[in-house]
Amino acid sequence: MQKGWDMLKKELRFIDIFSISAGAMISSGIFILPGLAFARTGPSVFVSYLLAGLFAATGVLSIAELSTAMPKAGGDYFFIARSLGPLAGTITGLLSWFALSLKSAFAIFGIAELLYVSTGLPLLFSAPVITILFVILNIAGVDIASRFEVVIVMALMAVMMLFIGLGLSHVQVTRLTPFATHGLNGVASTAAFVFISYGGLVSIASVAEEVRNPGRNIPLAMISSLIIVMLLYSGMLFVAVGVLDGGTLSGSMTPIADAARTFLGGAGFWALSLAGLLAFVTTANAGIMSASRYPMALSRDRLLPRFVGAVSARFNTPLVSTVITGVFITVTLLLDIDTLVKAASVVVIAANILAHTSVLILRYSGIQNYKPSFRSPLFPVVQITGIVLFAFLVVDLGFAAIEYSLFFVVSGLLIYVFYGRRHGGREYALLHIVERITDRKLTGYTLETELREIIHDRDDVIRDRFDELVHKAPVLDLEGPLELDEFFQRTGDAFCSNLRMCSEDFTDLLRNREEQSSTALTDFIAIPHIVIDGDGVFELLIVRCREGVVFAPGKPGVKAIFVLIGTLDERLFHLQALSAIAQITHNDDFERQWLLAKHEDELRDVLLLGKRRRLS
């Protein structure tokens, strides 16, 4: 099982993660909660669902940005740990695991309830058996589980659209009055109550490491699944409110099926009950798939014991963490559903607040290797507005719901203090901001290095010979301005020990090459390159001089200089290296990144992460 400690296969396509997200959202949120929600606000319940979806949209923008920058197992845990630190990450990981496990528990409860109605099987027997079946399915392989999810979600959406299409003509407008029985505050507090209905969006972040082409597929799947599910929710609830009397709707645990009975008869009731069953199945499956990645991610960072992150050598899926998630879900089936819905909503709202905060910190930290494929528009307005709105939603849910969440906050704190602090120490972006404010050295370069490797993995970059050249190249960060002869002298001093030639000979070669034609390609970039005697030698020297090296009288000083030295037999690679540097330096953001780089490692990473064609 050793190969399984870290490696997960990239199996998930756009349709897979769209279905995971939509499947995790569509379940109790529409097939059970509307009755409880209607009692809180009346016919305006469909507005509350729409409002909750709009609130979720602000969070989606930040979560999508973070997920494309760091597509790793554990989703919001991973990027919050890298922005706010391991303590915040431990707490967030447990809270998100709690919320997604609860969504699965609600769904399994719904399946068990339907089995009880139709077969008489007691819930305490059927629910654990159902949980075990989903655990086995997820251990057997994410590709199997995701394909299963796609088929069911597509069938479910077809039934939901059919319900809306057939039901609209039966809506009685008089049932929409009084519209908001508890005023605007009731509409808002109900939006907070049902916010868990959109909790499936976090599912994509948690399986991001297993997504093909995450830079494109993650934001596209998040945004499209939210829009489609939000419209389906609102349309179905508009129909349900318009065809059922308030007394029946507010007391119903099967509100959509009851609404279908009024205009489709008994067949409609059973068809929507079957749709509800499908929805519960998709949520249970997606929830376990997503939740199980959190303990695994915590284990990878040594914030939980190593064995928790074990991955099946046969199936490449998280083995221990999936089993732990299944056990936790079974236990939660014994708890009060109304309070747990509120608690789960608090957790999902908190995850959105922390995602907004993480984007703010990572953007303002100035970390150059933070390179999301998708960037949230209207930064920082979206993030600040989202934090304020979500804070109000938490207050509306009341202290009873917050108490459950506080239990996991305290649990996370204790785990970190007694285990994680001694085993898992990582840099995080907040330290970079504190470092800048206090002018104290608090960080090395481990976070930037990790982000660079994540980007290479995200973009399926295979390290080539040019990467190796950059990794071993010496870097000079010179004070200036400098005249050309002085620059050549400084270059010779840095290089000659490696080349086994005297500084004067090396300087003469550079000077002679420059006399033939200037190697300054632009006012910002120069690539002096020379051929030396011997075989099998090729070296690069990376030089920055913010004040500039004067290559020609009357011209601005050159800031980025790449000195290439090679033997004649390396002519082909010489041309390839010239081409690679030219491509990188033509990137739109190259000059800004070059001047802002804080030290030698960041200068190297400007080259290592620059867009170019890879050498074959």
N, C-alpha and C positions, 0 to 999 in steps of 0.2 A: 504493500500500500504506500510505499514511500513516494512514488511519483505523484500521489494524490494530495500531498500537503499543500501545494500551491496552484496546480494547473487545473483550469477549467476550460473546456472546449468552447469555441465560438460557434454555436449551433443556431442561434436565434436570428431570424429574418425580421423584416418590418412587420409582416402579417402576424408573426408569432408574438412580438412584444406588444403590438396593438391589441391582440386578443388577450394577452396576459393582463394588460392594463384595464381594458374594458371588462374582461371577465371578473377581475378583482373588484370592480366598482358595481357591476350589475348583480345584485342579489338581494339581501335583506334590506338594502337601502331603498329599493323600489317595491319589493314584494312583501315586506313586513312593516317597515318604519312609517309609511305614509299614514297609517291609522293613528299611530302615536303622535306623529307630527301634526295631523289635522286637528287633534284635540288641543294643540297649543296655539294655533293661529287661524283655523277655519279654512274656508275656500282658497285663501291666499297661499295655501301650502305649496302650490306649484311655483309661486313667485319665490318662496324661501329656497326651494331647490335650485331655481335659476340663479338666485343671489349667491348661494353657496358655491355654485359652479363658477361664477364670475370671481369670487374671492379666490377659489382654487387656481384660476387662470394666472393670477399674479404670482402664486407660488410655483406654478409650472415653469414660468420663464426662468426663475432662478435655479430650480432643480434641473431643468434641461441644460442650462449653461454649465453647472457644476458636474453633471453626469457626462457631458461631452469632454470636459477638461480632465476628469478622473473616472473613466468607466471601469470601476472595480467592484468586486463583490462587496456587498454591505451598503452600497448606495450612499444615503444621506449620512450614515455613520462615518464612512470613509472620508467624505469631503469636509464634514464638520470637525473630525479629528485633525485633519490637515490644516484647518483654518483656525479653530478655537482651542485645540489641544486635546490630549488623550483623556483628560477628565471629562470634558464636555462630550467627547466622542463615546466614551464608555456609557455615560448616561443616555445619550441619544440612541446608541445602538440597542440598549435594553428597551427603551421606550418604543422605538419603531418595531422591534421584534414583538413587543407586547401588543401594539396596535394591529399589526398584520395577522398575528396569531388570533386575536379576538375576532377579526373579520372572518377568518376561517372557522372559528368556533361558532359564530352566528350562522354561517352557512351550513355547517354540519348539524347544528341544532334544527335548522329548517328542514334538512333532508330527513333527519330522525323523526321530526314531527309529522311529516307527510307519510313516512312509513308506518307510524303509529296509527294514523287515521285510516290508512288503507289495509294494514295487516294486523294491527294490534300489538306489534313488537314494542316492548318498553324502551324508552329513550336511553336508560342507563345501560341497556345491552347493545342497542344498535349504534349509538353514537361512537363508542370506542372502536367498534368493528369498522365503521366507516372511516374513522381517522386512520386506522392501521392501513386500510386499503390505499388511501391517498399518500401516506408515507411511503409505502412500497412503490407506488407509481412514480413518485418523485426520485426515489433512490435508483430506480431502473433506468432513468435517463431524462435529461432536460428536453431532448429532442422528442421523445415519446410523449412526455407530459405536455409540451407546447403544441404538438400536432393535435393531440386530444383536445386541448383548449381551443384551437382555431375552429375545429368542426363545430363544437358546441356553441361557441360565441356567435358564429355566423348564423346558425339555426335560431339562436335566441333572439338576435336582432331582427331577423325576419318576422318572428312571431310578434315582437314588440311593435314593429311598424304596422303590421296587420291589425293589431289591437287599436292603434291610433287611427288608422284609415277607416276602419269599420265603425269606430265609436264616435267619431266627430259629429256625424249626422244625428246622433241620439242625445247630444249634450243639451241640457235645459239651462238656459242662461239664468233663470230665476234661482237656481241652486247656488249661484255664486254670491248671493247676498245673505247676511252681511259679510262683506269680503274679508276683512281682517278683524276677527273677533277680539283680538287683544292688541289692536293698534300696530303701529310701525315697530314698536319694541318687540311685539310678539312675532312679527315677520323675521326680524333680525335674530332673535334668540332661537327661533326654529331653524334658521339657516345654520346657526352654530351647532344645533342638536343633530342635524342631518349631514354635517360636514364629513362625517366618516364615510358617507356614501361615495365620496370622491377620493377616498384613501388609497384606492388601487393605483393612483398615479405614482406613488412612491415605489410600487412594485417594479416598475421599469428600472428605476435607479438601482435597486438592489440586485438585479440580474444583469447590469450593464456590461460586466466583464465577459458575458457569454453572447454578446450581440455582435453580429457582423456589421461592419461599417457604422460604428456607433455615432460618429459625427453627424451623419445624415439621419439614420433610422430612429435614434432616441428622441430628438426634438419633434420629428414628424409624427412619431407614434404617440407621444405625450399629448401634443396639441390636438391632433385629429381625434384621438379617443376621448379627450375631455369634451370637445365640441359636440361630437356625436352622442355621447352618453348624456350630456346636459340637455340636449334637445329631446332625446328619447324620454328622459325623466319628466321634463316639463310637459311634453305632449301627453304622456300616459296619465299624469296626475290631473291635467286639465280635463281629460275624458272622465277619469274616475270621479272627480268632484262634480262634474256635470251630469252624471248618470245615477249616482248614489245619494241617498239622503244623508245628512250630516250625522245622525245618530248611528246609522249602520256603519258609516266609514270610520268614525272615531273609535268604535269598539272592535274593529275588525283586525285580525292578525293575518288575513288573506285579502287585503283590500283590492288588489288588481283582479284577482280571480272572481271576487264578489261583483266587481263592476262588470266584468265580461259576462257574468250570468244574466245581467239585466237586459243586454241586447243580443246575446248569442245563445242564451239558454244554458242547459246543463253541459252541453258540449263545449261551450265557451269557458265555463268554469273549469272543466277538467283540462282543456287545452292550455289555459293560463296557469293552472296548477302545475302542469308538466313543464311549462316555460320557467316557472319559479324553481322547480326541481333542477332544471338545467342550469339556471343562474346560480343556485347554491353549489352545484357541482363545480362550475367554473371558478367561483370565488374560493371555495375550499382548496381546489388544486393550485390556483395562482397564489393564494395566500401562503400555503405551506412552501411552495417553491421560492417565494420571495423572502419570507420570514427566516427560513433556514440559512440564508446567506449572512445574516447578522452575527450569530455566534461564530460562524466560520471566520468572518472578517475580524472580529475582536480577537480571536485566537491567533490569526496571522500576525497581528500586532503585539501579541503576547500580553494582552489585557485580560484574556481568559487562558486557561491551561491549553497547552499545545494540542492535546488529543482531541479537543472539541473541533479543531479545524480539519480533522482527517477526512480525506476524500476517497471514495471507493476506487480502487485500482481498476476494477472491471468497467464501471459505468462513468467514471470521472464526475461524480456528483457528491455533494457534502453528505457524508454518511452519519456521523455522530450528531451534528447539529440538526439534521432533519428528524432524527429520532427524538432528540430533546424537545424540538418544536411540537412534535406529535403528542408527547407526554403532557406538555404544558397546555395544549389545546384541550385535551381530555379533561384536565382538572378544571379549566375555566367553564366548561359546560355546566358546572354545578352552581355558578354564580348568577346574581340578579341581572337580567338582560338590560333593563332600562338604564341602570347606573353604569353598566359596562359600555353601553353605546356612548354615553356622555364621556366616560373616561377615554375611550378610544378616540373620540372626536378631539378631546383636549390634546392627546398625544400627536395626532396628525396635524393639528393646528400648530403645535409647538415645533414640529419638524419643519413646517413651512416658515415659521419665524426664524429658526436657526439657519435655514437655507438662504433666506434673504440676508441675514447677518453675515453668513459665510461669503457671499458674493461681494458685499461691501468690504469686508476685511481683505479678501484676496485681491480685489481690484486696487485698493488703496495701499496694499503692502508693497507694491512695486516689484513683485516677483516676476521676472521675465519669462520663466518657464511655465507660467500659468497661461495656457493657450487653448481655451475652449473652442471647439468647432462652431458652436452656436453661442452668440452673445445676446443677453437680455436687452431688448430695446428700452429706451427711455431711462437708462441708468443715471442717477440713483433714485429717480422719482418712484419707479415701480417698487423698489425694495423698501424704501422708507414708508410709502403708503401702505404696502402689504403688512409690514410689521405693526403699524398702528391699527389697521383693520382687524388683524388676527388677535391682537391684544384685547380688543373690545369683545370679540367672539368668545374668548376664554372666560372673561368676566361674566358674560351672559349665561354660561353653562353652570355656574355656581360652584361652591366649594366642595360639595359631595363628590363631584366628578374629579376635581383636582386632587382630592385625597388619594384616590387610587394611583394617579400619576406620581404623586409625591412618594408613594411607597417604592416605585421603581427608581425615582431619582435618588432616594436614600440608598437603595440597593446598589445602584451604580456607583455612588460615592464610596460605599464600604468596599466594594470589589476593587475599585481603583486604589484606595488607601492601603488595603491589606494584601493586594496581589499585583495589580497593574502597575503601580508606581515603582515597584521593585524590579519588574521585568520588562515593561514596555516604555521606553523613553524615545520620543520622536520630536523633531522640530515641527513647528506649526507657524502659520502666517502671522498670527497675532504677535509673536515674538519679533518679527521683522518691523512691525509698526512701533512696538515699545522700544526696540533698538534705535530706531530713527529718532524718536522723541527724546530718549534719555542719553543718546550718544554713547551707549555702552555696547560692547560686543557680546551678544547673547546667542548668536547662531553660527553654524558652520555652513556647509553647502549640501546637507543631506536631503532637505526637502526639495531643492531645485533638481538634484540628481534623480530623486525618485520621480518627480514630475516629468523629467526628460525621458526616463525609461517608460513611463506610462504612455507618453505621446508616441514613442516608437512602437510600442505594442498596439496602441489604438490604431495607428496608421499602417500597421503591418510593415514597418520599416526593417529591412535586413541590413545590418551593419556591413559596409563595404570597405575597401582599402582606404578611401579618402577619409572615412570616419576614424580609422586607426591612425592615419597620418595626423589628424587634428588632435586626437587624444594624447599623442606623445609629443606634439610640437611644443617647443618653448614659447612663452608669451612675454613680450616686453610691453609695459605700460609706461611710456616715456613722458617726462615733463618737457614742455617746449615753450616757444617755437624753436625748431632746429633747422640749421642749414643742412644741405644734402651731404656734404663731406663728414660732418659730425655724426649724422645719422648712420652713414656707412660704417664709420668707425665703431659706433655702439653696436651695430649689427654684427660686425666681425668679431668683436669681443665675446658676444653671446654664442656665436656659432662655431668658432674655429676649433674648440676643444673636441667637439663631436666629429668634425670633418678631418681632423689631423692635418690641418694646414695653417700657416701663419696668418695672422690678422691682416698684414699688409697685402699679401697675395689675394686674399678674399676681397678686400676693399678695392683692389685694382680691378678685379673681375667685375664687380658691381659698377664701378665707375665707367669702365669701358663699355659695358652693356648700355648704360644710360646715355653715353655719348652717341651710340648708334641711333637710338630713338627713345623718346621718353617712355617710361613704363607707367607713368601716371595716366590711368584710363579716364579719370574724371577729376574734378576738383576735390573729391573726397577719397578716392580709391587709387592705389598703385599696386602693381604686381611685378616687382623686380624679379627676373628669373634668369639663371645662368647655368651653363653646362660645365662640369668639372671632369677631370681625368679619373679613370678607374672604372669599376663595374658595380652594379647593384646598389647604388647609393641614391636615395631621394629623401630630401628633408624639407620641412616647412618651418618658417619662423613667422609668428603672428605678432604684429606690432600695432599698438594704438598710441596716437599722440594727439590728445584733445586740442592742443594749441596749433598743431600742424607741423609737417615737415615740408620745407620749401623745395619743390622739385624743379621749378622754373621761376626766374625773376618776374615779379609782377603778378604772379598767380597765387591764389589762396593756398594755405598749407594743407597737405594731404593728411587725413585723420586715420585712415585704415590702410595698412600696408601688409602685404603678404609676400614674403621672400621665399622663392622656390629655388632649390639647388639640387641638381641631379646629374647622373652620368648619362652618357649617350645611349646606353642600352635601355634606359628608362624613358625614352622619348615619348612613347605612347601614353604612359601614365602621366608624364609631364603635361601633355595636351589635355588629358582627362581632368587633372587637378585644376588647370587653368579654367576649363569650362565650368567645373563645379563651383569655383570661387566666383566666376562671372555671374552664374545663375543666382547664387545666394545673395550677392551684393546688389542684384537688380530687384530683389524683393522690396515691396513698397516701404516696409517698416525698418529696413536694415539700418539706415543711418541713425535713426532715433535710438534703436536698441543698442547699437554700437557705442554711442556716446553715454547712454545711461547705465551700461554694464558696470557693476560695482567693483569687480575684481577679475582675475585671470580666468577662473572657472566660468564666469558668465560670458566672457568674451569667446571662450571655446564653444559654449552652448549656442551662441548666436549663429555660429557656423554649423554646429551639429543639428540644429533644429530648423535651419533655413531650407526653404523649398528648392529642390533640384531633382534632376533625373539621377537615379541611383546607377552606379557602375555595375555592369554585368560581370 
